[in-house]
C-alpha cells in the first residue's frame, strides 16, 4: 500500500471475481458441518461434572433456544446483504470500519491459531488408531496412536500435514470446495445416524455388558465399578442446567453462520440462505437432542461423567487402551465385534473436527479478501487464480499464519485458554454482529422489524450467556471448581493476544487510511457503500 500512484474508484476492484456457485443443498451441508453435533456435543457434556443434577436434554434444548435468535438474525441480514465475509461487511458498514477491522483480524487470527487444534489429533485420530489396534490385535497401531500426541516431532508433523491438506483443498475453486465439504458432511450425517441406531439397539444393559466384557479382558474396571464411583447427586439442578445449556450453546449452536462468510458465492440468495441457516440449524438441533438422549439413555450420565473426568482404567493404568476424551471412544464399544459398523463410525469420525478447520479457513481467507476490497490490505490479497478461480494469495497467507502458530503451540508452549474462545468468538463475532444487524434494521425495508427483533434478542442472549458463564466461573475459581477449568491454560497470554489484535487492528486502519489518502483515496467513503459482487 505504498507509493504515490493515484488510485481510482471507491473499491480496489469493481467486481470481487468470486463466482456464485453454491446451491441450497451445499449451503445446508456447509453449515451443518460447521455445527457438527457429533463433535460438538460431547465436549460441553464433560463439564457436567461441575453441574451435578443438570438435565442434559433440557440443557441441549436451552442451548438451541439461546442461539435461535442469532440464527434468525443471520438469516435476515444474509438476505439483506449477501456478500462474502458477511460479518465483516455488516460490522464495518453499520458500526464503523474500526470495529470491522477488529472483527476481521479476530477471525483471521482466531481461526488461524486454532487450526492445529481442529486437526483432531487427540480427539479423533488418536482413538482411531487405538481402536484399530484393539480390533486387529496390533499393538503397533495402539502405539502409533499414543505416539501421535506423546512425541512432539510426530505430533508436529501430523498436524502440519493436516493443515497442508486443508490448505490444498481451500486453494480450489468454491465448487470443488463445496463438493469436498458436502461429501464429508454426508459421511458425517450417516455416521451420526449409525451411532444413534447402534446405541438404541443395544440399550443400557447391552452397552454395560459390552463395556464390562471388553474392559475386564484388558484388566480394567467394569461398567458398574465406574458408575458407582460417581458420588454426586443427579437430582434436578436448574442453575446447573442453564450453565450446561450455555456451554452447549457456546460450543455447538452458536456456530451457525458459515453461509454468511461465503454469501457472495451463493446462488439463489434467499432460498440458499434459508436452507443454509435455518433448515440446517433445525436439523442439527433435532439430531443433537436425539444424540444426547441416546447418551443419557444408553451410555448413562454417571458413567459418561466419571469416565470423561478420570478415565476408565485402573489406578495403575490398566484397561481399554482408548482414552475417553471424545464421544468416539464411547460409541465404538458396542461395535467392536461388528467390523462394518465400526468402520463406518471410525471413518465418519474423521470429519468431526476437521469441519471447523475447513470453515475456519474459509472464514479467515474471505475476511482477508474483503478487507483488501476495502483497500485496507494490499491488492495482492485480491488475486484470483485464473486456473483455480480462488483467492490463492489470501489462502497462502492465512495458512502461513496457521503453520506459524502450530509451531509456536507445539514447540514453544503457546496455547490459549477456553476463555479466549468465549471472548473472541461469542463477543467479538456474534455480539458485535448482532449490534451491527440491529443498526442495519433501521434501513432494512420489509425486513426491518424482523431484523430488529432477532438482532436485539441475539445481542441480549449472547452477552447474557457470556456474563453468566464468566461470572459463575469467577465465583467458582478454585482447584476443584468450574472456574478453574474455564480459566485454565495461558490466561494472561490469551488476554494479551486479544488486546494486541485489537490494538493492531486500530493501528493498521489508521496507517492504511493515511497511505490511501496520500494516493488520493478517502477510505472513510468506502464504508458508506456495500462492496460489489
C-alpha positions as CSV (number, residue, x, y, z in Angstrom):
1,X,0.0,0.0,0.0
2,X,2.9,2.3,-0.6
3,X,3.8,4.7,-3.3
4,X,2.3,8.0,-4.8
5,X,0.3,6.4,-7.6
6,X,-3.2,7.8,-7.7
7,X,-5.9,5.2,-7.2
8,X,-9.2,5.4,-8.9
9,X,-12.6,4.0,-7.9
10,X,-14.0,3.6,-4.4
11,X,-13.2,-0.1,-4.0
12,X,-9.9,-1.8,-5.0
13,X,-11.9,-3.6,-7.8
14,X,-15.3,-3.1,-9.3
15,X,-16.0,-6.8,-9.0
16,X,-14.8,-9.3,-6.4
17,X,-14.1,-12.0,-9.1
18,X,-15.8,-14.6,-6.8
19,X,-18.4,-16.7,-8.6
20,X,-21.9,-17.6,-7.2
21,X,-21.7,-21.4,-7.4
22,X,-23.2,-22.7,-4.0
23,X,-26.6,-24.3,-4.1
24,X,-29.2,-24.6,-1.3
25,X,-28.1,-28.1,-0.7
26,X,-24.4,-27.1,-0.5
27,X,-25.1,-24.3,2.0
28,X,-27.2,-26.6,4.1
29,X,-24.3,-29.1,4.3
30,X,-21.7,-26.4,4.7
31,X,-23.5,-25.0,7.8
32,X,-24.3,-28.4,9.2
33,X,-20.6,-29.3,9.1
34,X,-19.8,-26.1,11.0
35,X,-22.4,-27.1,13.7
36,X,-21.1,-30.7,13.7
37,X,-23.3,-32.1,16.5
38,X,-21.4,-35.4,17.0
39,X,-18.1,-33.5,17.5
40,X,-19.5,-30.5,19.4
41,X,-22.0,-32.1,21.9
42,X,-19.6,-34.3,23.8
43,X,-17.1,-31.6,24.9
44,X,-19.6,-29.4,26.9
45,X,-21.1,-32.6,28.4
46,X,-17.7,-33.2,30.1
47,X,-18.3,-30.1,32.1
48,X,-21.4,-31.7,33.6
49,X,-19.2,-32.9,36.4
50,X,-19.4,-29.3,37.7
51,X,-23.2,-29.2,37.3
52,X,-24.5,-32.2,39.2
53,X,-28.2,-32.6,38.7
54,X,-28.2,-30.8,35.4
55,X,-30.8,-32.2,32.9
56,X,-28.8,-32.9,29.7
57,X,-31.8,-33.0,27.4
58,X,-33.2,-29.7,28.8
59,X,-29.7,-28.2,28.7
60,X,-29.4,-29.1,25.0
61,X,-32.8,-27.5,24.3
62,X,-31.8,-24.4,26.3
63,X,-28.6,-24.1,24.2
64,X,-30.6,-24.4,21.0
65,X,-33.1,-21.8,22.1
66,X,-30.4,-19.3,23.3
67,X,-28.8,-19.4,19.9
68,X,-32.0,-19.4,17.9
69,X,-32.3,-15.5,17.7
70,X,-28.8,-15.4,16.3
71,X,-29.8,-17.9,13.6
72,X,-32.7,-15.8,12.6
73,X,-30.6,-12.6,12.7
74,X,-28.1,-14.1,10.3
75,X,-30.9,-15.3,8.1
76,X,-32.4,-11.9,7.7
77,X,-29.2,-9.9,7.4
78,X,-27.9,-12.6,5.0
79,X,-30.8,-11.8,2.7
80,X,-30.3,-8.1,3.2
81,X,-26.6,-8.1,2.3
82,X,-25.5,-11.3,0.6
83,X,-21.7,-10.8,0.4
84,X,-18.7,-12.9,1.3
85,X,-17.1,-12.2,4.7
86,X,-20.6,-11.2,5.7
87,X,-19.8,-10.4,9.4
88,X,-17.0,-8.1,8.5
89,X,-19.2,-6.3,5.9
90,X,-22.1,-5.8,8.3
91,X,-19.9,-4.6,11.2
92,X,-17.7,-2.3,9.1
93,X,-20.8,-0.7,7.4
94,X,-23.2,-0.4,10.3
95,X,-20.8,0.1,13.3
96,X,-17.8,1.6,11.5
97,X,-14.6,0.5,9.9
98,X,-12.5,0.3,13.0
99,X,-14.8,-2.3,14.6
100,X,-15.0,-4.0,11.3
101,X,-11.2,-4.2,11.2
102,X,-11.1,-5.6,14.7
103,X,-13.7,-8.2,13.9
104,X,-11.8,-9.3,10.7
105,X,-8.5,-9.7,12.5
106,X,-10.1,-11.6,15.4
107,X,-11.5,-14.0,12.8
108,X,-8.2,-14.3,10.8
109,X,-6.0,-14.9,13.8
110,X,-8.6,-16.7,15.9
111,X,-9.2,-19.3,13.2
112,X,-5.5,-19.4,12.2
113,X,-4.4,-20.0,15.8
114,X,-7.0,-22.7,16.4
115,X,-6.4,-24.6,13.1
116,X,-4.0,-27.1,14.6
117,X,-6.4,-27.9,17.4
118,X,-9.1,-28.5,14.8
119,X,-7.0,-31.2,13.1
120,X,-8.4,-33.5,15.7
121,X,-5.3,-35.4,16.8
122,X,-6.1,-36.3,20.4
123,X,-9.9,-36.4,19.9
124,X,-10.3,-38.5,16.8
125,X,-7.2,-39.6,15.0
126,X,-5.5,-41.0,18.2
127,X,-8.6,-43.1,19.2
128,X,-9.0,-44.0,15.5
129,X,-5.6,-45.8,15.5
130,X,-6.0,-47.1,19.1
131,X,-9.4,-48.7,18.2
132,X,-7.9,-50.3,15.0
133,X,-5.1,-51.7,17.1
134,X,-7.7,-53.3,19.5
135,X,-9.8,-54.8,16.8
136,X,-6.9,-56.2,14.7
137,X,-4.8,-57.1,17.8
138,X,-2.0,-54.9,16.6
139,X,0.0,-53.2,19.4
140,X,1.8,-51.2,16.8
141,X,-1.4,-49.3,15.8
142,X,-2.1,-48.6,19.5
143,X,1.5,-47.3,19.9
144,X,1.1,-45.2,16.8
145,X,-2.0,-43.5,18.3
146,X,-0.2,-42.8,21.5
147,X,2.9,-41.6,19.8
148,X,1.0,-39.0,17.7
149,X,0.4,-36.9,20.8
150,X,3.2,-38.0,23.1
151,X,6.1,-37.5,20.6
152,X,6.5,-33.8,19.9
153,X,8.0,-34.3,16.4
154,X,5.4,-36.7,15.3
155,X,2.6,-34.5,16.6
156,X,4.1,-31.5,14.8
157,X,4.4,-33.5,11.5
158,X,0.9,-34.9,11.7
159,X,-0.8,-31.5,12.5
160,X,1.3,-29.8,9.8
161,X,0.3,-32.4,7.2
162,X,-3.4,-32.0,8.1
163,X,-3.1,-28.2,7.8
164,X,-1.4,-28.5,4.4
165,X,-4.2,-30.9,3.2
166,X,-6.9,-28.4,4.3
167,X,-5.0,-25.6,2.7
168,X,-4.7,-27.5,-0.6
169,X,-8.5,-28.1,-0.6
170,X,-9.2,-24.4,0.0
171,X,-6.9,-23.5,-2.9
172,X,-9.5,-25.0,-5.2
173,X,-12.5,-23.1,-6.6
174,X,-15.6,-22.9,-4.4
175,X,-17.4,-25.5,-6.4
176,X,-14.8,-28.1,-5.6
177,X,-14.5,-27.0,-2.0
178,X,-18.3,-27.4,-1.8
179,X,-18.1,-30.9,-3.2
180,X,-15.4,-31.9,-0.7
181,X,-17.3,-30.4,2.2
182,X,-20.6,-31.8,1.1
183,X,-19.1,-35.3,0.7
184,X,-17.6,-35.2,4.2
185,X,-20.8,-33.8,5.7
186,X,-22.9,-36.6,4.2
187,X,-20.5,-39.1,5.6
188,X,-20.7,-37.4,9.0
189,X,-24.5,-37.5,8.9
190,X,-24.5,-41.2,8.0
191,X,-22.1,-41.9,10.8
192,X,-24.2,-40.0,13.3
193,X,-27.3,-41.9,12.4
194,X,-25.4,-45.2,12.7
195,X,-24.2,-44.1,16.2
196,X,-27.7,-43.4,17.3
197,X,-29.1,-46.6,15.8
198,X,-26.4,-48.7,17.4
199,X,-26.8,-47.2,20.9
200,X,-30.6,-47.6,20.8
201,X,-30.3,-51.1,19.5
202,X,-28.1,-52.3,22.3
203,X,-29.7,-50.4,25.2
204,X,-28.2,-49.7,28.6
205,X,-27.8,-53.3,29.6
206,X,-26.2,-54.2,26.3
207,X,-23.8,-51.3,26.5
208,X,-22.9,-52.0,30.1
209,X,-22.3,-55.7,29.3
210,X,-20.2,-54.9,26.2
211,X,-18.1,-52.4,28.1
212,X,-17.5,-54.7,31.1
213,X,-16.6,-57.6,28.9
214,X,-14.0,-55.6,26.9
215,X,-12.7,-53.7,29.9
216,X,-12.1,-56.7,32.1
217,X,-10.4,-58.5,29.2
218,X,-7.8,-55.8,29.4
219,X,-7.7,-55.9,33.3
220,X,-9.8,-52.8,33.6
221,X,-12.9,-51.9,35.8
222,X,-16.4,-53.0,34.9
223,X,-19.3,-50.6,34.0
224,X,-20.8,-50.9,37.5
225,X,-17.5,-50.1,39.2
226,X,-17.1,-46.9,37.2
227,X,-20.7,-45.9,37.7
228,X,-20.6,-46.5,41.4
229,X,-17.6,-44.2,41.7
230,X,-19.7,-41.2,40.8
231,X,-20.9,-39.9,44.1
232,X,-22.5,-36.5,43.2
233,X,-26.3,-36.3,43.2
234,X,-28.4,-36.4,40.0
235,X,-31.5,-34.6,41.4
236,X,-32.6,-31.7,39.2
237,X,-30.5,-28.6,39.3
238,X,-31.9,-25.6,37.4
239,X,-28.8,-23.4,37.6
240,X,-26.6,-26.3,36.5
241,X,-28.9,-27.0,33.6
242,X,-28.8,-23.3,32.5
243,X,-25.0,-23.3,32.8
244,X,-24.6,-26.5,30.8
245,X,-27.0,-25.1,28.2
246,X,-24.8,-22.1,27.8
247,X,-21.8,-24.3,27.4
248,X,-23.7,-26.3,24.7
249,X,-24.7,-23.0,23.1
250,X,-21.1,-21.7,23.0
251,X,-19.6,-24.9,21.7
252,X,-22.3,-26.0,19.3
253,X,-25.4,-24.0,18.4
254,X,-23.8,-20.5,18.1
255,X,-21.7,-21.7,15.1
256,X,-24.5,-21.2,12.7
257,X,-23.1,-18.6,10.2
258,X,-20.9,-20.5,7.7
259,X,-23.0,-19.4,4.7
260,X,-22.7,-15.8,5.7
261,X,-18.9,-15.9,5.1
262,X,-19.4,-17.1,1.5
263,X,-22.6,-15.1,0.9
264,X,-21.1,-13.7,-2.3
265,X,-20.6,-17.2,-3.7
266,X,-24.2,-18.4,-3.1
267,X,-26.8,-18.9,-5.9
268,X,-30.5,-18.1,-5.4
269,X,-29.7,-15.9,-2.4
270,X,-32.7,-16.0,-0.1
271,X,-33.6,-19.7,-0.7
272,X,-30.0,-20.8,-0.2
273,X,-29.5,-18.7,2.9
274,X,-32.7,-20.1,4.4
275,X,-31.6,-23.6,3.7
276,X,-28.1,-22.9,5.0
277,X,-29.0,-21.0,8.2
278,X,-32.5,-22.1,9.3
279,X,-33.1,-25.6,7.9
280,X,-29.6,-26.8,8.8
281,X,-30.0,-25.4,12.3
282,X,-33.3,-27.1,12.9
283,X,-31.9,-30.4,11.6
284,X,-28.7,-30.1,13.7
285,X,-30.7,-29.2,16.8
286,X,-33.1,-32.1,16.4
287,X,-30.2,-34.5,15.8
288,X,-28.4,-33.2,18.8
289,X,-31.4,-33.8,21.0
290,X,-31.7,-37.4,19.8
291,X,-27.9,-37.9,20.2
292,X,-27.9,-36.6,23.8
293,X,-30.9,-38.7,24.6
294,X,-29.1,-41.8,23.3
295,X,-26.1,-40.9,25.5
296,X,-28.2,-40.4,28.6
297,X,-30.4,-43.4,28.0
298,X,-27.8,-45.9,26.8
299,X,-24.3,-44.8,28.0
300,X,-25.6,-43.2,31.2
301,X,-24.8,-39.9,32.7
302,X,-22.9,-41.3,35.7
303,X,-20.7,-43.4,33.5
304,X,-20.1,-40.7,30.9
305,X,-19.2,-38.1,33.5
306,X,-17.0,-40.4,35.6
307,X,-15.2,-41.9,32.6
308,X,-14.7,-38.4,30.9
309,X,-13.4,-37.0,34.2
310,X,-11.0,-39.7,35.5
311,X,-10.8,-42.2,32.6
312,X,-11.8,-45.9,32.6
313,X,-8.5,-47.6,33.5
314,X,-7.4,-48.7,36.9
315,X,-5.1,-46.7,39.1
316,X,-2.1,-48.5,37.6
317,X,-3.3,-47.5,34.1
318,X,-4.7,-50.9,33.1
319,X,-7.8,-51.1,30.9
320,X,-9.2,-50.3,27.5
321,X,-6.3,-48.6,25.6
322,X,-8.6,-45.9,24.1
323,X,-8.8,-42.8,26.2
324,X,-12.4,-41.5,26.7
325,X,-11.6,-37.9,25.6
326,X,-14.3,-37.7,22.9
327,X,-17.6,-39.3,22.1
328,X,-15.9,-41.6,19.6
329,X,-14.3,-43.6,22.5
330,X,-17.7,-44.4,23.9
331,X,-19.6,-45.2,20.8
332,X,-17.1,-47.7,19.5
333,X,-17.7,-50.0,22.5
334,X,-20.9,-51.8,21.1
335,X,-19.4,-52.1,17.6
336,X,-16.1,-53.7,18.3
337,X,-17.5,-57.1,17.2
338,X,-19.2,-55.7,14.1
339,X,-16.4,-54.5,11.8
340,X,-18.6,-52.9,9.1
341,X,-20.5,-50.7,11.6
342,X,-17.3,-49.9,13.4
343,X,-15.5,-48.8,10.2
344,X,-18.5,-46.5,9.3
345,X,-18.3,-44.8,12.7
346,X,-14.5,-44.6,12.6
347,X,-14.2,-43.2,9.1
348,X,-17.1,-40.8,9.6
349,X,-15.5,-39.5,12.8
350,X,-12.6,-38.2,10.8
351,X,-14.9,-35.5,9.6
352,X,-16.0,-34.3,13.1
353,X,-13.4,-31.7,14.0
354,X,-11.7,-31.1,10.6
355,X,-15.0,-29.5,9.7
356,X,-14.1,-26.5,11.9
357,X,-10.8,-26.2,10.1
358,X,-12.4,-26.1,6.7
359,X,-15.0,-23.5,7.7
360,X,-12.4,-21.5,9.7
361,X,-10.1,-21.5,6.7
362,X,-12.9,-20.2,4.5
363,X,-13.8,-17.5,7.1
364,X,-10.2,-16.3,7.5
365,X,-9.4,-16.2,3.8
366,X,-12.7,-14.4,2.9
367,X,-12.1,-11.9,5.7
368,X,-8.7,-11.1,4.2
369,X,-10.2,-10.8,0.7
370,X,-13.0,-8.4,1.9
371,X,-10.5,-6.2,3.9
372,X,-8.4,-5.9,0.7
373,X,-11.5,-5.0,-1.3
374,X,-11.9,-2.1,1.1
375,X,-8.3,-1.1,0.5
376,X,-7.1,-1.9,4.0
377,X,-4.8,-4.7,2.8
378,X,-2.6,-4.7,-0.4
379,X,-4.4,-5.6,-3.6
380,X,-2.3,-8.7,-3.8
381,X,-4.8,-10.3,-1.4
382,X,-7.5,-9.9,-4.2
383,X,-5.6,-12.0,-6.7
384,X,-7.8,-14.8,-8.2
385,X,-6.1,-17.7,-9.8
386,X,-7.2,-17.9,-13.5
387,X,-7.0,-21.7,-13.2
388,X,-8.3,-22.4,-9.7
389,X,-10.7,-19.5,-9.6
390,X,-9.8,-19.0,-5.9
391,X,-8.2,-16.2,-3.9
392,X,-4.9,-18.1,-3.7
393,X,-2.8,-15.4,-2.1
394,X,-5.2,-14.9,0.8
395,X,-5.3,-18.7,1.3
396,X,-1.5,-18.9,1.3
397,X,-1.1,-16.1,3.9
398,X,-3.8,-17.5,6.2
399,X,-2.2,-20.9,6.2
400,X,1.2,-19.4,6.8
401,X,-0.3,-17.9,10.0
402,X,-1.8,-21.3,10.9
403,X,1.5,-23.1,10.4
404,X,3.4,-20.4,12.5
405,X,1.0,-20.8,15.4
406,X,1.1,-24.6,15.0
407,X,4.9,-24.4,15.6
408,X,4.5,-22.0,18.5
409,X,2.0,-24.1,20.3
410,X,3.8,-27.4,19.9
411,X,7.4,-26.3,20.4
412,X,7.1,-23.1,22.4
413,X,4.2,-24.0,24.7
414,X,1.9,-21.2,23.4
415,X,-1.7,-22.2,23.9
416,X,-4.9,-20.3,24.5
417,X,-7.4,-20.8,27.3
418,X,-11.1,-21.6,26.9
419,X,-11.8,-18.0,27.9
420,X,-10.1,-16.7,24.8
421,X,-12.6,-18.7,22.6
422,X,-15.5,-17.5,24.6
423,X,-14.4,-13.8,24.4
424,X,-13.2,-13.8,20.8
425,X,-16.0,-15.8,19.1
426,X,-19.1,-15.1,21.2
427,X,-18.2,-11.4,22.0
428,X,-16.2,-10.2,19.0
429,X,-18.1,-12.1,16.4
430,X,-21.7,-12.8,17.4
431,X,-22.4,-10.0,19.8
432,X,-20.8,-7.3,17.6
433,X,-22.5,-8.8,14.5
434,X,-25.9,-8.6,16.4
435,X,-25.3,-5.0,17.2
436,X,-24.5,-4.3,13.5
437,X,-27.7,-6.1,12.4
438,X,-29.7,-4.1,15.0
439,X,-28.3,-0.9,13.4
440,X,-28.9,-2.2,9.9
441,X,-32.6,-2.9,10.8
442,X,-33.4,0.8,10.5
443,X,-32.8,0.7,6.8
444,X,-33.8,-2.9,6.1
445,X,-37.2,-2.2,4.4
446,X,-39.5,-5.2,4.6
447,X,-37.1,-7.0,6.8
448,X,-36.8,-4.1,9.3
449,X,-39.0,-5.4,12.1
450,X,-37.8,-9.0,11.8
451,X,-34.2,-8.0,11.8
452,X,-34.7,-5.5,14.7
453,X,-36.3,-8.2,16.9
454,X,-34.0,-11.1,16.0
455,X,-30.8,-9.0,16.4
456,X,-31.9,-7.4,19.6
457,X,-32.7,-10.8,21.1
458,X,-29.5,-12.2,19.8
459,X,-27.4,-9.4,21.4
460,X,-29.1,-9.9,24.7
461,X,-28.8,-13.7,24.6
462,X,-25.1,-13.7,23.6
463,X,-24.0,-11.1,26.2
464,X,-26.1,-12.7,28.9
465,X,-24.6,-16.1,28.2
466,X,-21.1,-14.6,28.3
467,X,-21.8,-12.7,31.6
468,X,-23.3,-15.7,33.3
469,X,-20.6,-18.1,32.2
470,X,-17.7,-15.8,33.2
471,X,-19.4,-14.6,36.4
472,X,-20.0,-18.2,37.6
473,X,-16.5,-19.1,36.6
474,X,-15.1,-16.3,38.7
475,X,-17.2,-17.4,41.7
476,X,-16.1,-21.0,41.4
477,X,-12.4,-20.3,40.8
478,X,-10.8,-23.0,43.0
479,X,-8.8,-26.1,42.2
480,X,-12.0,-28.3,42.1
481,X,-14.4,-25.7,40.6
482,X,-15.8,-24.9,37.2
483,X,-13.9,-21.6,37.1
484,X,-10.6,-23.3,37.4
485,X,-11.3,-25.4,34.2
486,X,-12.8,-22.4,32.4
487,X,-9.8,-20.2,33.0
488,X,-7.3,-23.0,32.6
489,X,-4.4,-22.6,30.2
490,X,-2.4,-19.5,29.4
491,X,-5.0,-16.9,30.5
492,X,-2.6,-13.9,30.6
493,X,-1.1,-14.6,27.1
494,X,-4.6,-15.2,25.8
495,X,-5.8,-11.8,27.1
496,X,-2.6,-10.1,25.9
497,X,-3.0,-11.6,22.4
498,X,-6.7,-10.5,22.2
499,X,-5.7,-6.9,23.3
500,X,-2.8,-7.0,20.9
501,X,-5.2,-7.9,18.0
502,X,-7.5,-5.1,18.9
503,X,-4.7,-2.5,19.2
504,X,-3.0,-3.8,16.0
505,X,-6.4,-3.5,14.1
506,X,-6.8,0.1,15.1
507,X,-3.2,1.0,14.2
508,X,-3.5,-0.9,10.9
509,X,-6.6,1.0,10.0
510,X,-5.1,4.4,10.7
511,X,-1.9,3.6,8.8
512,X,-3.9,2.2,5.8
513,X,-6.1,5.3,5.8
514,X,-3.1,7.6,5.8
515,X,-1.4,5.8,3.0
516,X,-4.6,5.6,0.9
517,X,-5.2,9.3,1.5
518,X,-1.8,10.1,0.1
519,X,-2.8,8.1,-3.0
520,X,-6.0,10.1,-3.4
521,X,-8.5,7.7,-1.8
522,X,-10.6,8.7,1.2
523,X,-11.0,5.3,2.9
524,X,-13.9,6.6,5.0
525,X,-16.1,6.9,1.9
526,X,-15.7,3.2,1.1
527,X,-17.6,2.2,4.2
528,X,-20.7,4.1,3.1
529,X,-21.3,1.6,0.3
530,X,-21.8,-2.2,0.2
531,X,-18.9,-4.0,-1.6
532,X,-19.5,-5.1,-5.2
533,X,-20.3,-8.7,-6.1
